[in-house]
Amino acid sequence: MTVIIFILVLAILIIVHEFGHFIIAKKSGIRVDEFGLGFPPKAYGYKPKGSETTYSLNWIPFGGFVRIFGEDPTDETAVDGPESSRSFINKSKSTQAFVIVGGVLFNIIFAWILFSGGLMYGMPYAVDDRYADRIGETSILVTSVMGNSPAEVGEMLPGDSIVSLNGVEELTVDSVQEYIAGSEGEEITLTVERAGENVELKIVPETGLIGDVFAVGISMSEVGTLKLPVHLAMIEAARISWDMIVGVTVGFSMFIFEAVTGSANLAGISGPVGIAGLIGDASMLGFIHLITFTAFISINLAVLNMIPFPALDGGRLLFILIEKIKGSPINPKIAGTLNFIGFALLILLLVVVTYNDIVRLF
């Protein structure tokens, strides 16, 4: 079931992204020859009667594409052929840039829609003063578990809700931390709610995780269910989306800096296998958790695509900017070579992180 949910989520995010390119190109008067899910070789293609666009399913599942007429500058028919006026290359640089960022815009809009829907239905939300009077059903949520920590050894998982600690049920984040810190290393019993069931865990706190204080290696947050009317849900969803965009951008920037300086840790990066596992965990917690996690992935996809690296939308946008500044096209051979190298490096990174994901499973 996890694999099926992962494939569905991935397919939806790809379709949303590529539809952004597709619809903006169409609305800009550019001919779109193919809308593909996955990468070639082609498994199935369908061209509706009277349509100029072929819709295809392809064998390599991790990705998708929109084949836009005139993206290839070596295509002479796109430059001065009978339909050259509908060619991407003959449109203004601003129109070209708008088509390129269309996928990113639609991923962000999609995340905003998901967050808005989640808040209208009732979404997990960290307790704060903003909506204190609207948050109900509060609980202490485990937001992360440190690797090789007592919590991980004791089989605690992110997403667990702490129900009781040594029989005490009325708890706060501070009281849990204080109780663990004062445990003197004696075994504690934590009851957590996981996928609708209570699970009892035996954990032995240790020092050295955060100095000389006894700890188990978890981060916690007091979380409740926030349900908002339509107008407030849309406003709050926009704020959440923006904060997430900023946070993801900072995270990617730090990773790129560390990669350039040779200090990057790929163990913290998840590929398709790792994401599939996270999606499975989210789905086990409930439909609303799956929705919000899908929104999070959508924003990650948007930010990732805006990195000015060949083969990504950000790289293509950079080429358009360079052409605008220099007043002439970039040599197609140079652009093609850079895109090929960029694509090859992305595939290599995908292989490495997928290997790390598989290693973490065993």
C-alpha positions as CSV (number, residue, x, y, z in Angstrom):
1,M,0.0,0.0,0.0
2,T,2.9,2.4,0.8
3,V,4.3,1.9,-2.7
4,I,0.9,2.6,-4.3
5,I,0.4,5.8,-2.2
6,F,3.9,7.0,-3.0
7,I,3.4,6.5,-6.8
8,L,0.1,8.3,-6.6
9,V,1.6,11.3,-4.6
10,L,4.6,11.4,-7.0
11,A,2.4,11.3,-10.1
12,I,0.1,14.1,-8.7
13,L,3.1,16.3,-7.9
14,I,4.6,15.7,-11.3
15,I,1.3,16.4,-13.1
16,V,0.8,19.6,-11.2
17,H,4.3,20.8,-12.0
18,E,4.2,19.9,-15.7
19,F,0.7,21.3,-16.0
20,G,2.1,24.7,-14.9
21,H,4.5,24.7,-17.8
22,F,1.8,23.3,-20.1
23,I,-1.1,25.7,-19.4
24,I,1.1,28.8,-19.3
25,A,2.7,27.8,-22.7
26,K,-0.8,27.2,-24.1
27,K,-2.1,30.6,-22.8
28,S,1.0,32.3,-24.3
29,G,0.2,30.9,-27.7
30,I,3.0,28.4,-27.7
31,R,2.4,25.0,-29.3
32,V,2.8,22.0,-26.9
33,D,3.7,18.7,-28.7
34,E,3.7,16.3,-25.7
35,F,2.8,16.1,-22.1
36,G,4.6,13.1,-20.5
37,L,4.5,11.4,-17.2
38,G,7.8,9.6,-16.6
39,F,10.8,9.7,-18.9
40,P,11.2,7.9,-22.2
41,P,11.2,5.2,-23.6
42,K,7.5,5.7,-24.2
43,A,5.1,3.0,-22.8
44,Y,1.9,4.5,-24.1
45,G,0.8,7.6,-26.0
46,Y,-2.6,9.1,-26.7
47,K,-3.4,12.1,-29.0
48,P,-7.1,13.2,-28.7
49,K,-8.9,13.9,-32.0
50,G,-8.3,17.6,-33.0
51,S,-5.5,18.0,-30.4
52,E,-1.9,19.0,-31.2
53,T,-0.6,17.5,-28.0
54,T,0.2,13.8,-27.3
55,Y,-0.2,12.6,-23.7
56,S,2.2,9.8,-22.8
57,L,3.2,7.4,-20.1
58,N,6.9,6.5,-20.1
59,W,8.9,3.7,-18.6
60,I,11.2,5.7,-16.3
61,P,8.9,6.7,-13.5
62,F,10.8,9.4,-11.6
63,G,9.8,12.6,-13.4
64,G,7.8,14.1,-16.2
65,F,8.1,16.6,-19.0
66,V,6.3,18.9,-21.4
67,R,7.7,19.0,-25.0
68,I,7.2,22.6,-26.1
69,F,7.7,23.6,-29.7
70,G,10.8,25.7,-30.1
71,E,12.7,24.7,-27.0
72,D,15.3,23.2,-29.2
73,P,17.1,26.2,-30.9
74,T,18.5,23.9,-33.6
75,D,15.0,23.2,-34.9
76,E,14.9,25.3,-38.1
77,T,11.1,24.9,-38.4
78,A,10.8,26.6,-34.9
79,V,12.9,29.5,-36.0
80,D,11.3,30.4,-39.4
81,G,8.9,27.6,-40.3
82,P,5.2,27.9,-41.0
83,E,4.3,27.9,-37.2
84,S,7.3,29.8,-36.0
85,S,5.0,32.4,-34.5
86,R,3.9,29.7,-32.0
87,S,7.5,28.8,-31.2
88,F,9.0,29.1,-27.7
89,I,12.2,30.5,-29.1
90,N,10.4,33.3,-30.9
91,K,8.6,34.6,-27.8
92,S,9.8,37.4,-25.6
93,K,12.3,36.6,-22.8
94,S,9.6,37.5,-20.2
95,T,7.2,35.0,-21.8
96,Q,9.9,32.3,-21.9
97,A,10.7,33.0,-18.2
98,F,7.0,32.8,-17.3
99,V,6.6,29.4,-19.0
100,I,9.7,28.1,-17.2
101,V,8.6,29.2,-13.7
102,G,5.1,27.9,-14.4
103,G,5.8,24.5,-12.8
104,V,7.2,26.0,-9.7
105,L,4.3,28.4,-9.3
106,F,1.8,25.6,-9.6
107,N,3.6,23.5,-7.0
108,I,3.4,26.4,-4.6
109,I,-0.2,27.1,-5.4
110,F,-1.0,23.3,-5.0
111,A,0.7,23.3,-1.5
112,W,-1.3,26.4,-0.5
113,I,-4.5,24.7,-1.6
114,L,-3.7,21.6,0.4
115,F,-2.8,23.6,3.5
116,S,-6.0,25.6,3.1
117,G,-8.1,22.5,2.8
118,G,-6.3,20.9,5.8
119,L,-7.0,24.0,8.0
120,M,-10.7,24.0,6.9
121,Y,-11.0,20.3,7.8
122,G,-8.8,20.4,11.0
123,M,-5.0,20.2,10.8
124,P,-2.3,19.5,13.3
125,Y,-0.9,22.8,14.5
126,A,1.7,23.8,17.1
127,V,0.1,25.5,20.0
128,D,0.9,29.2,20.2
129,D,-0.9,32.5,21.0
130,R,-2.0,33.1,17.3
131,Y,-5.0,30.7,17.5
132,A,-4.9,29.5,21.1
133,D,-8.7,29.8,21.4
134,R,-9.3,27.7,18.3
135,I,-6.9,24.8,18.9
136,G,-8.4,21.7,20.4
137,E,-7.3,18.1,21.2
138,T,-3.8,19.0,22.2
139,S,-1.1,16.4,22.6
140,I,2.7,16.2,22.9
141,L,4.0,15.2,19.5
142,V,7.4,13.7,18.9
143,T,8.7,15.7,15.9
144,S,12.1,14.0,15.5
145,V,14.2,11.2,16.9
146,M,18.0,11.4,17.1
147,G,19.9,8.6,15.4
148,N,21.5,6.0,17.8
149,S,19.7,7.6,20.7
150,P,17.9,5.8,23.6
151,A,14.6,6.8,21.9
152,E,15.6,5.2,18.6
153,V,16.8,2.1,20.5
154,G,13.5,2.0,22.3
155,E,11.7,2.1,19.0
156,M,10.1,5.6,19.4
157,L,9.1,7.2,16.0
158,P,8.5,10.7,14.8
159,G,4.8,11.3,14.8
160,D,4.2,9.4,18.1
161,S,2.0,11.3,20.6
162,I,3.1,10.9,24.2
163,V,0.1,9.7,26.3
164,S,1.8,9.1,29.6
165,L,5.2,8.9,31.3
166,N,5.5,6.4,34.1
167,G,1.8,6.5,34.5
168,V,1.5,10.3,34.6
169,E,-0.9,11.5,32.0
170,E,-1.2,15.3,32.5
171,L,2.0,16.3,30.7
172,T,3.6,19.3,29.0
173,V,6.7,19.5,26.9
174,D,8.5,21.1,29.9
175,S,7.3,18.5,32.4
176,V,8.4,15.6,30.1
177,Q,11.9,17.2,29.7
178,E,12.2,17.8,33.5
179,Y,11.1,14.3,34.4
180,I,13.6,12.7,32.0
181,A,16.4,15.0,33.1
182,G,15.7,14.0,36.7
183,S,15.5,10.3,36.0
184,E,19.2,9.7,37.0
185,G,19.4,7.2,34.1
186,E,16.7,4.9,35.4
187,E,14.4,3.2,32.9
188,I,11.2,5.1,32.1
189,T,8.0,3.9,30.6
190,L,6.5,6.0,27.8
191,T,3.1,5.2,26.4
192,V,2.6,6.7,23.0
193,E,-0.3,6.8,20.5
194,R,0.7,5.5,17.1
195,A,-1.7,4.9,14.2
196,G,-4.7,5.0,16.6
197,E,-3.2,2.5,19.1
198,N,-1.3,2.9,22.4
199,V,2.2,1.5,22.4
200,E,4.3,1.1,25.6
201,L,8.0,1.8,25.2
202,K,10.8,1.2,27.7
203,I,13.6,3.7,27.4
204,V,16.8,4.4,29.4
205,P,17.9,8.1,29.4
206,E,21.6,8.8,28.9
207,T,23.9,11.8,29.2
208,G,26.0,13.2,26.4
209,L,23.2,13.9,24.0
210,I,22.8,17.5,25.3
211,G,25.7,17.9,27.7
212,D,25.5,16.3,31.1
213,V,21.7,16.3,31.3
214,F,19.9,13.0,31.0
215,A,17.9,12.8,27.8
216,V,16.4,10.3,25.4
217,G,17.2,12.1,22.1
218,I,13.8,13.5,20.9
219,S,12.3,16.8,19.9
220,M,8.8,17.5,21.0
221,S,6.1,20.0,20.3
222,E,2.7,20.6,21.9
223,V,0.3,20.2,18.9
224,G,-3.4,20.5,18.6
225,T,-6.0,20.4,15.9
226,L,-6.7,23.8,14.3
227,K,-9.9,24.3,12.3
228,L,-10.4,27.7,10.6
229,P,-13.2,29.3,8.5
230,V,-12.4,29.6,4.8
231,H,-11.0,33.1,4.7
232,L,-8.7,32.5,7.8
233,A,-7.6,29.1,6.4
234,M,-6.5,30.6,3.1
235,I,-4.6,33.4,4.9
236,E,-2.9,31.0,7.4
237,A,-2.1,28.6,4.6
238,A,-0.4,31.4,2.7
239,R,1.7,32.2,5.8
240,I,2.6,28.5,6.4
241,S,3.6,28.1,2.7
242,W,5.8,31.2,2.8
243,D,7.5,30.2,6.0
244,M,8.1,26.7,4.6
245,I,9.5,28.2,1.3
246,V,11.9,30.3,3.3
247,G,12.9,27.4,5.5
248,V,13.4,24.9,2.6
249,T,15.4,27.6,0.7
250,V,17.7,28.1,3.7
251,G,18.1,24.4,4.0
252,F,19.0,23.8,0.4
253,S,21.4,26.8,0.4
254,M,23.2,25.4,3.4
255,F,23.5,22.0,1.7
256,I,24.9,23.6,-1.5
257,F,27.4,25.6,0.5
258,E,28.5,22.4,2.4
259,A,28.7,20.5,-0.9
260,V,30.9,23.1,-2.4
261,T,33.2,23.1,0.7
262,G,33.2,19.3,0.9
263,S,31.4,19.1,4.2
264,A,28.0,18.0,3.0
265,N,26.4,15.0,4.7
266,L,24.3,13.0,2.2
267,A,23.0,10.8,5.0
268,G,20.5,13.5,5.8
269,I,19.1,13.6,2.3
270,S,16.3,11.3,1.3
271,G,15.7,9.9,-2.2
272,P,12.7,8.1,-3.6
273,V,13.0,5.2,-1.2
274,G,13.3,7.4,1.8
275,I,10.4,9.6,0.7
276,A,8.3,6.5,0.1
277,G,8.9,5.5,3.7
278,L,8.0,9.0,5.0
279,I,4.8,9.0,2.9
280,G,3.9,5.6,4.3
281,D,4.5,6.9,7.9
282,A,2.3,10.0,7.1
283,S,-0.5,7.9,5.7
284,M,-0.5,5.7,8.8
285,L,-1.0,8.8,10.9
286,G,-4.1,9.7,8.9
287,F,-5.3,11.3,5.7
288,I,-4.7,14.9,6.9
289,H,-1.1,14.1,7.8
290,L,-0.6,12.7,4.2
291,I,-2.2,15.9,2.8
292,T,0.1,18.2,4.7
293,F,3.2,16.0,4.0
294,T,2.3,16.1,0.3
295,A,2.2,19.9,0.5
296,F,5.6,19.9,2.1
297,I,7.0,17.8,-0.7
298,S,5.4,20.1,-3.3
299,I,7.2,23.1,-1.8
300,N,10.5,21.1,-1.7
301,L,10.0,20.3,-5.4
302,A,9.4,24.0,-6.2
303,V,12.5,25.2,-4.4
304,L,14.7,22.4,-5.7
305,N,13.6,23.3,-9.3
306,M,14.6,27.0,-8.8
307,I,18.2,26.2,-8.0
308,P,20.2,27.8,-10.9
309,F,21.7,24.5,-12.0
310,P,21.7,23.0,-15.5
311,A,18.8,20.6,-16.2
312,L,16.6,22.3,-13.6
313,D,14.1,25.1,-14.2
314,G,16.4,27.5,-12.4
315,G,19.2,26.7,-14.8
316,R,17.0,27.3,-17.8
317,L,15.9,30.6,-16.2
318,L,19.5,31.5,-15.8
319,F,20.2,30.8,-19.5
320,I,17.3,33.1,-20.4
321,L,18.7,35.8,-18.2
322,I,22.1,35.5,-19.8
323,E,20.7,35.7,-23.3
324,K,18.7,38.8,-22.3
325,I,21.8,40.5,-21.0
326,K,24.1,39.5,-23.9
327,G,21.4,40.2,-26.5
328,S,22.0,36.9,-28.3
329,P,21.3,33.2,-27.9
330,I,23.7,30.9,-26.0
331,N,25.5,28.5,-28.3
332,P,23.1,25.5,-28.5
333,K,26.1,23.0,-28.2
334,I,27.3,24.7,-25.0
335,A,23.8,24.8,-23.5
336,G,23.2,21.2,-24.5
337,T,26.4,20.0,-23.0
338,L,25.8,21.9,-19.7
339,N,22.3,20.5,-19.5
340,F,23.6,16.9,-20.1
341,I,26.3,17.3,-17.5
342,G,23.8,18.7,-15.0
343,F,21.3,15.9,-15.7
344,A,24.1,13.3,-15.3
345,L,25.1,14.8,-11.9
346,L,21.5,14.8,-10.7
347,I,21.1,11.2,-11.7
348,L,24.4,10.4,-9.8
349,L,23.0,12.2,-6.7
350,L,19.8,10.3,-7.0
351,V,21.7,7.0,-7.1
352,V,23.8,8.0,-4.1
353,V,20.9,9.1,-1.9
354,T,18.8,6.0,-3.0
355,Y,21.7,3.8,-1.9
356,N,21.8,5.6,1.5
357,D,18.1,5.1,1.8
358,I,18.4,1.4,1.2
359,V,21.3,1.1,3.6
360,R,19.2,2.8,6.4
361,L,16.6,0.1,5.9
362,F,19.0,-2.7,7.1
